[in-house]
Amino acid sequence: MPSQKQTDNKPDAKLQISEESEMERLRRDVFRPDMEKLQLFTKMLRANALYKKAKVSHK
């Protein structure tokens, strides 16, 4: 089928950059003090609880 375009399986440059920065962030976060990890975790739990309570209404 010559009329179909062939797609290349190369990863998108933006996606690759975001993956690298995500890995760097994880490596950096591993070495945070335990108290700071706990504070970030509780902050995440509070935000999650807030989002669960939220109700979206459309007019």
Secondary structure, DSSP 8 states (H G I E B T S, - for coil): -TTS--------HHHHHHHHHHHHHHHHHHTS-HHHHHHHHHHHHHHHHHHHH------
